[in-house]
Amino acid sequence: MKIKSLKQSEKEHLIKVLEITHWDLAKSSRLLKISLQHLKSKLTIYGIKNPDHNEKNINLE
């Protein structure tokens, strides 16, 4: 069993929430109970970009 880092788990969780909300950042931030600015900061830190606006820029590794 491979154990993921907290950073990797957080990144994957953010992506799942974004997919569930169809990339509605305001709705995602409410579901995550974090500010919209904090969510945007996390997306920048993890390099997460909307695949509909950018060509598959999500790297889960």
Beta strands, then each sheet from edge to edge (+ up, - down):
end
